[in-house]
Amino acid sequence: MEDIVKEYSNTDITVVWQPKKCIHSKKCWNGLGDVFNPKIKPWIDITKAESQRIVEQVKECPSGALSIKSDVADTHSTANNSNPNTEISVLKNGPLMIKGRLSIKYKDGKEETQKEVYLCRCGQSNNKPYCDGTHTKCGFKDE
């Protein structure tokens, strides 16, 4: 999957969507379905709610696939000042969740800073090593 980045703006905010990071948790859709609706195109319509409510919902995105444009810049500065501890959690029937100050180095030399990533455990992701939610489709279960 290529590195697609889409932006949706109103007069107050810009929502940034990075589908490569999405783990399809449905938190956005379940929390604010008028704004985030994958059944229509474009699937994000930020005219359907107040900006503050959208910001609150975007902050609930577990993978960071959704962010507010100012948060994208803040990720790099706050990541360097945040708690140096790293937390790794095995999510039931799902991916590994890694939180902390993370520096990701790609084989092409590109480097990015994240505060949270989800790594595939089922082996079926089309976006390895990252989770893309395929574990739910393939029936992956913890043993």
Z-matrix of the N, CA and C atoms (Angstrom, degrees):
N
C 1 1.440
C 2 1.528 1 108.21
N 3 1.336 2 117.00 1 130.84
C 4 1.453 3 120.55 2 179.23
C 5 1.523 4 110.74 3 -73.67
N 6 1.322 5 115.32 4 164.10
C 7 1.461 6 120.89 5 -179.36
C 8 1.525 7 110.52 6 -81.39
N 9 1.313 8 116.64 7 80.28
C 10 1.458 9 122.30 8 178.03
C 11 1.518 10 107.67 9 -83.85
N 12 1.312 11 116.39 10 136.52
C 13 1.458 12 122.54 11 173.69
C 14 1.517 13 106.47 12 -133.21
N 15 1.329 14 116.00 13 122.90
C 16 1.461 15 120.89 14 179.18
C 17 1.507 16 109.01 15 -118.32
N 18 1.332 17 115.48 16 145.55
C 19 1.452 18 121.24 17 179.74
C 20 1.520 19 109.93 18 -123.85
N 21 1.334 20 114.89 19 139.60
C 22 1.460 21 122.72 20 179.30
C 23 1.522 22 106.81 21 -127.85
N 24 1.342 23 116.85 22 119.77
C 25 1.464 24 120.66 23 -172.48
C 26 1.517 25 112.57 24 -122.42
N 27 1.327 26 113.78 25 150.33
C 28 1.457 27 121.72 26 164.36
C 29 1.522 28 105.80 27 -125.79
N 30 1.290 29 119.58 28 -164.26
C 31 1.466 30 120.62 29 -177.19
C 32 1.526 31 113.03 30 -72.75
N 33 1.344 32 117.71 31 -17.10
C 34 1.467 33 121.45 32 -176.31
C 35 1.520 34 114.51 33 -103.94
N 36 1.327 35 116.87 34 -42.14
C 37 1.467 36 120.82 35 -169.54
C 38 1.526 37 111.32 36 -137.77
N 39 1.323 38 114.89 37 164.18
C 40 1.460 39 122.45 38 170.89
C 41 1.521 40 107.27 39 -127.55
N 42 1.340 41 115.86 40 121.45
C 43 1.459 42 121.50 41 174.72
C 44 1.523 43 107.23 42 -91.10
N 45 1.323 44 115.86 43 128.90
C 46 1.461 45 121.90 44 178.57
C 47 1.519 46 107.75 45 -106.08
N 48 1.340 47 116.27 46 131.63
C 49 1.467 48 121.77 47 177.84
C 50 1.508 49 108.86 48 -120.04
N 51 1.355 50 115.60 49 125.93
C 52 1.457 51 123.23 50 177.37
C 53 1.526 52 107.55 51 -119.01
N 54 1.340 53 118.26 52 91.41
C 55 1.464 54 121.21 53 -173.49
C 56 1.523 55 114.36 54 -58.16
N 57 1.312 56 118.43 55 -26.65
C 58 1.460 57 120.80 56 -179.54
C 59 1.531 58 112.01 57 -62.67
N 60 1.329 59 116.19 58 -27.16
C 61 1.466 60 120.90 59 -179.58
C 62 1.522 61 113.16 60 -87.93
N 63 1.323 62 117.81 61 -12.90
C 64 1.465 63 121.67 62 -172.17
C 65 1.527 64 111.94 63 -68.80
N 66 1.342 65 115.98 64 132.95
C 67 1.466 66 120.98 65 176.20
C 68 1.527 67 111.14 66 -109.66
N 69 1.312 68 116.86 67 10.02
C 70 1.462 69 123.39 68 175.05
C 71 1.529 70 112.94 69 56.29
N 72 1.325 71 115.57 70 47.07
C 73 1.458 72 120.33 71 178.50
C 74 1.527 73 111.67 72 -75.19
N 75 1.321 74 117.48 73 -17.00
C 76 1.465 75 125.71 74 -179.79
C 77 1.525 76 113.32 75 69.09
N 78 1.336 77 118.09 76 11.06
C 79 1.465 78 119.62 77 179.33
C 80 1.526 79 111.44 78 -61.70
N 81 1.319 80 117.10 79 -37.73
C 82 1.467 81 119.79 80 -179.95
C 83 1.520 82 110.42 81 -66.25
N 84 1.301 83 115.74 82 -47.15
C 85 1.468 84 122.29 83 -177.63
C 86 1.528 85 111.11 84 -65.95
N 87 1.327 86 115.93 85 -46.43
C 88 1.462 87 120.14 86 -179.98
C 89 1.526 88 112.15 87 -68.81
N 90 1.322 89 117.36 88 -31.55
C 91 1.455 90 120.93 89 -176.89
C 92 1.515 91 114.50 90 -84.68
N 93 1.331 92 116.98 91 -30.30
C 94 1.464 93 120.73 92 -176.31
C 95 1.535 94 108.64 93 -152.54
N 96 1.329 95 114.29 94 66.71
C 97 1.463 96 121.77 95 -174.15
C 98 1.513 97 115.78 96 -63.17
N 99 1.323 98 117.84 97 -22.29
C 100 1.467 99 119.45 98 176.82
C 101 1.528 100 111.06 99 -70.21
N 102 1.319 101 116.94 100 -31.47
C 103 1.460 102 121.93 101 -178.86
C 104 1.530 103 111.02 102 -89.96
N 105 1.339 104 116.69 103 -43.90
C 106 1.461 105 121.98 104 -175.70
C 107 1.528 106 108.89 105 -110.37
N 108 1.327 107 116.55 106 99.62
C 109 1.463 108 120.44 107 -176.42
C 110 1.524 109 109.79 108 -134.14
N 111 1.339 110 117.90 109 100.44
C 112 1.460 111 120.68 110 -176.89
C 113 1.534 112 114.05 111 -69.75
N 114 1.318 113 117.58 112 -4.08
C 115 1.465 114 120.20 113 178.85
C 116 1.529 115 112.23 114 -83.03
N 117 1.346 116 116.35 115 -10.12
C 118 1.465 117 119.18 116 178.76
C 119 1.527 118 110.14 117 -125.47
N 120 1.316 119 116.83 118 162.03
C 121 1.462 120 122.64 119 178.09
C 122 1.520 121 108.91 120 -119.86
N 123 1.299 122 121.38 121 134.52
C 124 1.459 123 123.93 122 -12.75
C 125 1.525 124 110.36 123 -66.69
N 126 1.297 125 115.51 124 151.14
C 127 1.466 126 120.05 125 -172.05
C 128 1.530 127 112.89 126 -78.08
N 129 1.333 128 117.69 127 -11.73
C 130 1.458 129 121.37 128 177.26
C 131 1.525 130 108.13 129 -113.82
N 132 1.336 131 116.02 130 125.26
C 133 1.463 132 122.19 131 177.36
C 134 1.523 133 107.72 132 -131.87
N 135 1.328 134 116.09 133 96.18
C 136 1.466 135 119.33 134 -174.42
C 137 1.522 136 113.49 135 -80.58
N 138 1.326 137 117.17 136 9.66
C 139 1.466 138 120.00 137 172.65
C 140 1.526 139 111.06 138 -86.70
N 141 1.331 140 116.94 139 -5.03
C 142 1.466 141 121.46 140 -173.67
C 143 1.521 142 114.87 141 -91.49
N 144 1.342 143 117.44 142 2.29
C 145 1.468 144 120.14 143 178.64
C 146 1.522 145 108.86 144 -158.39
N 147 1.329 146 115.46 145 165.20
C 148 1.458 147 120.65 146 177.11
C 149 1.527 148 109.53 147 -69.74
N 150 1.321 149 115.17 148 147.32
C 151 1.468 150 120.92 149 -176.50
C 152 1.519 151 112.78 150 -55.82
N 153 1.329 152 117.73 151 -43.40
C 154 1.465 153 120.17 152 -178.59
C 155 1.527 154 111.29 153 -61.49
N 156 1.311 155 117.29 154 -39.98
C 157 1.470 156 121.09 155 178.98
C 158 1.524 157 110.72 156 -65.54
N 159 1.328 158 116.94 157 -38.48
C 160 1.469 159 120.86 158 177.42
C 161 1.522 160 110.04 159 -64.59
N 162 1.322 161 116.91 160 -44.52
C 163 1.464 162 121.36 161 178.63
C 164 1.523 163 110.19 162 -58.32
N 165 1.329 164 117.22 163 -45.36
C 166 1.466 165 121.21 164 179.05
C 167 1.524 166 111.22 165 -59.90
N 168 1.331 167 116.92 166 -42.46
C 169 1.465 168 120.08 167 -178.99
C 170 1.522 169 111.34 168 -69.50
N 171 1.319 170 117.21 169 -41.62
C 172 1.466 171 120.88 170 179.73
C 173 1.526 172 110.46 171 -59.87
N 174 1.328 173 117.33 172 -36.42
C 175 1.466 174 120.68 173 179.05
C 176 1.526 175 112.24 174 -64.94
N 177 1.333 176 117.96 175 -17.59
C 178 1.461 177 122.23 176 178.12
C 179 1.529 178 112.49 177 -82.66
N 180 1.323 179 118.18 178 -8.10
C 181 1.468 180 121.40 179 -178.96
C 182 1.526 181 109.20 180 -63.76
N 183 1.333 182 117.84 181 116.81
C 184 1.460 183 119.88 182 -174.03
C 185 1.522 184 114.47 183 -72.27
N 186 1.322 185 118.07 184 -23.07
C 187 1.465 186 120.16 185 -174.90
C 188 1.516 187 113.71 186 -99.37
N 189 1.322 188 117.48 187 -14.20
C 190 1.455 189 120.02 188 -174.69
C 191 1.521 190 112.68 189 82.80
N 192 1.330 191 117.29 190 8.51
C 193 1.463 192 120.37 191 177.33
C 194 1.520 193 110.61 192 -63.87
N 195 1.320 194 116.50 193 -31.71
C 196 1.458 195 122.13 194 174.39
C 197 1.521 196 108.35 195 -105.87
N 198 1.320 197 116.55 196 136.35
C 199 1.455 198 120.93 197 176.08
C 200 1.519 199 108.41 198 -151.42
N 201 1.304 200 115.41 199 165.52
C 202 1.454 201 121.78 200 172.61
C 203 1.518 202 105.61 201 -96.86
N 204 1.326 203 117.09 202 137.35
C 205 1.463 204 120.77 203 -171.40
C 206 1.517 205 113.13 204 -47.97
N 207 1.305 206 119.16 205 -42.50
C 208 1.460 207 119.99 206 178.25
C 209 1.525 208 111.18 207 -64.50
N 210 1.365 209 117.09 208 -30.04
C 211 1.468 210 120.84 209 178.29
C 212 1.517 211 111.86 210 -67.25
N 213 1.341 212 117.75 211 -29.92
C 214 1.462 213 120.86 212 -179.54
C 215 1.522 214 109.07 213 -62.38
N 216 1.331 215 116.99 214 -46.05
C 217 1.459 216 120.50 215 177.91
C 218 1.519 217 110.67 216 -68.17
N 219 1.347 218 116.83 217 -39.06
C 220 1.461 219 121.07 218 -179.12
C 221 1.515 220 112.47 219 -65.15
N 222 1.331 221 117.88 220 -28.48
C 223 1.460 222 121.58 221 -179.52
C 224 1.515 223 110.51 222 -57.17
N 225 1.334 224 116.88 223 -41.61
C 226 1.457 225 120.31 224 -177.75
C 227 1.523 226 111.96 225 -71.12
N 228 1.325 227 118.11 226 -39.20
C 229 1.449 228 119.44 227 -179.17
C 230 1.522 229 112.02 228 -77.33
N 231 1.324 230 118.42 229 -40.03
C 232 1.465 231 119.82 230 -178.45
C 233 1.523 232 111.63 231 -75.18
N 234 1.317 233 117.18 232 -27.93
C 235 1.462 234 119.27 233 -179.97
C 236 1.520 235 110.48 234 -63.43
N 237 1.322 236 117.20 235 -33.01
C 238 1.454 237 120.45 236 -179.74
C 239 1.517 238 112.55 237 -77.25
N 240 1.330 239 117.75 238 -16.26
C 241 1.455 240 121.38 239 -178.18
C 242 1.523 241 112.99 240 -110.46
N 243 1.306 242 117.88 241 -3.04
C 244 1.450 243 120.53 242 -174.20
C 245 1.523 244 111.67 243 -81.38
N 246 1.304 245 115.10 244 175.58
C 247 1.446 246 122.41 245 178.93
C 248 1.531 247 110.09 246 -53.42
N 249 1.332 248 118.58 247 126.66
C 250 1.457 249 120.51 248 -177.68
C 251 1.527 250 113.70 249 -73.69
N 252 1.318 251 118.44 250 -8.57
C 253 1.459 252 120.64 251 180.00
C 254 1.517 253 110.83 252 -70.58
N 255 1.304 254 116.00 253 144.47
C 256 1.454 255 121.90 254 176.69
C 257 1.515 256 107.71 255 -114.22
N 258 1.316 257 115.96 256 134.99
C 259 1.457 258 122.36 257 -179.79
C 260 1.524 259 108.44 258 -114.57
N 261 1.325 260 117.09 259 129.65
C 262 1.459 261 122.19 260 176.55
C 263 1.520 262 107.73 261 -119.04
N 264 1.334 263 116.20 262 124.59
C 265 1.463 264 121.50 263 179.88
C 266 1.519 265 109.62 264 -124.54
N 267 1.315 266 115.70 265 137.39
C 268 1.459 267 121.14 266 173.18
C 269 1.521 268 106.59 267 -91.24
N 270 1.328 269 116.95 268 113.94
C 271 1.457 270 120.78 269 -179.65
C 272 1.520 271 109.30 270 -83.27
N 273 1.312 272 116.87 271 133.94
C 274 1.456 273 121.90 272 -176.75
C 275 1.530 274 110.60 273 -55.21
N 276 1.312 275 115.30 274 124.99
C 277 1.468 276 123.40 275 179.45
C 278 1.530 277 112.38 276 54.90
N 279 1.331 278 116.20 277 29.77
C 280 1.456 279 119.87 278 -176.90
C 281 1.515 280 112.57 279 -149.12
N 282 1.327 281 115.98 280 -156.43
C 283 1.458 282 121.60 281 -172.74
C 284 1.527 283 113.98 282 -80.14
N 285 1.327 284 114.82 283 176.64
C 286 1.451 285 122.37 284 167.97
C 287 1.516 286 106.99 285 -86.11
N 288 1.318 287 117.02 286 129.35
C 289 1.452 288 121.45 287 176.68
C 290 1.525 289 107.11 288 -102.95
N 291 1.328 290 116.34 289 125.35
C 292 1.457 291 121.26 290 179.73
C 293 1.518 292 107.74 291 -121.14
N 294 1.347 293 115.40 292 122.93
C 295 1.466 294 121.86 293 -179.78
C 296 1.515 295 108.88 294 -123.57
N 297 1.298 296 115.34 295 144.77
C 298 1.457 297 120.91 296 176.93
C 299 1.512 298 110.24 297 147.47
N 300 1.292 299 116.19 298 -157.75
C 301 1.461 300 121.40 299 176.27
C 302 1.529 301 106.32 300 -91.93
N 303 1.329 302 115.94 301 102.93
C 304 1.456 303 120.84 302 -171.86
C 305 1.521 304 110.61 303 -115.48
N 306 1.302 305 115.65 304 133.30
C 307 1.456 306 121.82 305 173.53
C 308 1.521 307 106.53 306 -115.14
N 309 1.312 308 116.35 307 120.36
C 310 1.462 309 121.02 308 -177.22
C 311 1.517 310 108.42 309 -107.35
N 312 1.333 311 116.14 310 123.34
C 313 1.460 312 122.32 311 179.63
C 314 1.526 313 108.51 312 -111.57
N 315 1.320 314 116.31 313 122.79
C 316 1.458 315 122.21 314 -178.74
C 317 1.523 316 110.19 315 -93.02
N 318 1.322 317 115.64 316 160.54
C 319 1.462 318 120.01 317 -176.53
C 320 1.524 319 112.44 318 -64.75
N 321 1.345 320 117.70 319 -22.65
C 322 1.458 321 120.59 320 178.29
C 323 1.530 322 112.28 321 -84.04
N 324 1.342 323 117.21 322 4.48
C 325 1.448 324 121.97 323 178.69
C 326 1.516 325 114.07 324 93.96
N 327 1.325 326 117.04 325 -12.69
C 328 1.467 327 120.60 326 178.79
C 329 1.522 328 108.67 327 -65.71
N 330 1.318 329 115.60 328 143.74
C 331 1.459 330 120.90 329 179.43
C 332 1.521 331 108.56 330 -135.30
N 333 1.339 332 115.78 331 140.40
C 334 1.455 333 120.20 332 176.42
C 335 1.513 334 109.71 333 -141.45
N 336 1.303 335 115.44 334 156.84
C 337 1.457 336 122.27 335 179.17
C 338 1.521 337 108.04 336 -106.53
N 339 1.306 338 116.13 337 133.48
C 340 1.464 339 122.21 338 177.50
C 341 1.519 340 108.23 339 -131.84
N 342 1.324 341 114.88 340 160.33
C 343 1.460 342 118.47 341 174.46
C 344 1.523 343 111.16 342 -109.88
N 345 1.335 344 116.50 343 -7.00
C 346 1.461 345 120.46 344 -179.00
C 347 1.529 346 109.11 345 -160.83
N 348 1.347 347 117.28 346 131.76
C 349 1.457 348 121.99 347 174.02
C 350 1.522 349 109.61 348 -137.35
N 351 1.315 350 115.36 349 157.09
C 352 1.461 351 122.52 350 177.72
C 353 1.515 352 107.90 351 -123.19
N 354 1.339 353 116.18 352 120.63
C 355 1.456 354 121.29 353 -177.55
C 356 1.525 355 110.77 354 -106.04
N 357 1.319 356 115.48 355 139.69
C 358 1.466 357 122.78 356 -176.88
C 359 1.525 358 111.20 357 -65.09
N 360 1.338 359 115.84 358 136.73
C 361 1.465 360 121.74 359 172.32
C 362 1.519 361 111.64 360 -113.40
N 363 1.332 362 117.55 361 -19.36
C 364 1.466 363 119.70 362 -174.67
C 365 1.525 364 112.05 363 -82.87
N 366 1.328 365 117.51 364 -18.74
C 367 1.461 366 121.27 365 -179.49
C 368 1.521 367 114.38 366 82.28
N 369 1.318 368 117.81 367 3.59
C 370 1.464 369 121.09 368 -175.10
C 371 1.528 370 113.98 369 -106.28
N 372 1.309 371 118.81 370 -3.71
C 373 1.465 372 121.76 371 -177.22
C 374 1.527 373 111.02 372 -59.68
N 375 1.312 374 115.65 373 141.99
C 376 1.462 375 121.32 374 173.59
C 377 1.525 376 110.80 375 -89.62
N 378 1.312 377 116.28 376 6.64
C 379 1.458 378 121.98 377 -178.35
C 380 1.529 379 110.17 378 -132.54
N 381 1.338 380 116.97 379 38.77
C 382 1.463 381 121.28 380 -177.59
C 383 1.516 382 110.88 381 -57.81
N 384 1.302 383 117.52 382 142.46
C 385 1.454 384 128.81 383 9.53
C 386 1.531 385 113.41 384 -85.20
N 387 1.347 386 117.08 385 0.84
C 388 1.453 387 120.49 386 -176.11
C 389 1.523 388 112.27 387 -82.22
N 390 1.309 389 114.97 388 150.77
C 391 1.457 390 121.82 389 175.87
C 392 1.519 391 109.09 390 -74.88
N 393 1.332 392 117.14 391 138.60
C 394 1.464 393 120.93 392 173.74
C 395 1.524 394 111.39 393 -121.58
N 396 1.329 395 116.96 394 12.89
C 397 1.460 396 121.42 395 177.89
C 398 1.517 397 114.32 396 88.82
N 399 1.335 398 117.87 397 1.10
C 400 1.460 399 121.09 398 -177.66
C 401 1.521 400 112.42 399 -63.07
N 402 1.334 401 117.75 400 -23.60
C 403 1.465 402 120.60 401 -179.42
C 404 1.533 403 111.66 402 -55.88
N 405 1.321 404 117.68 403 -30.89
C 406 1.461 405 119.47 404 179.26
C 407 1.527 406 111.53 405 -73.42
N 408 1.334 407 116.54 406 -33.79
C 409 1.468 408 120.82 407 -179.54
C 410 1.527 409 112.12 408 -76.16
N 411 1.342 410 116.46 409 -34.10
C 412 1.464 411 118.92 410 -176.42
C 413 1.535 412 111.88 411 -90.53
N 414 1.341 413 117.11 412 -2.81
C 415 1.453 414 120.40 413 176.17
C 416 1.516 415 113.80 414 77.31
N 417 1.328 416 118.56 415 26.60
C 418 1.450 417 121.79 416 -179.99
C 419 1.527 418 110.95 417 -59.26
N 420 1.301 419 116.66 418 130.48
C 421 1.474 420 122.44 419 178.37
C 422 1.520 421 108.74 420 -132.42
N 423 1.342 422 115.77 421 143.72
C 424 1.463 423 120.57 422 172.54
C 425 1.521 424 108.19 423 -65.96
N 426 1.294 425 114.85 424 146.30
C 427 1.467 426 118.25 425 178.63
C 428 1.498 427 110.98 426 -97.20
